[in-house]
Amino acid sequence: MNINPFDLLKNAQKIQEQMGSFQEKLGDIVVTGSAGGGMAEITLNGKMEVVSIRLEPAVVNPQDIPMLQDLIAAAFSNALEKVKEAVNREVGAIAGIPNGVFPGFPGV
């Protein structure tokens, strides 16, 4: 079996272009997870960003809902950023990148 290195390069470029296109589409993916029989819901996009949070009034004081939704979204985003940074450090360390930081790696 003969492998042409130029064919591999062409395929790598094509894959890179497809990945770029895929990353652009991630924001269009939207999913909602729920708990408590739908009493709490969180909606994320494909970039793992919080789109919305919904809490049923029966779960908490209705006046507190907007503040709690904002706090939960902020806490989730903070935790996700920390996960991305930790994964980035680990991948950078594996790749032998100084300081364990792999520039541009999106994390999880």
Secondary structure as UniProt FT lines:
FT   HELIX           5..25
FT   HELIX           26..28
FT   STRAND          30..35
FT   TURN            36..39
FT   STRAND          40..45
FT   TURN            46..47
FT   STRAND          50..55
FT   TURN            57..59
FT   HELIX           62..64
FT   HELIX           65..95
FT   HELIX           98..100
FT   TURN            103..104
//
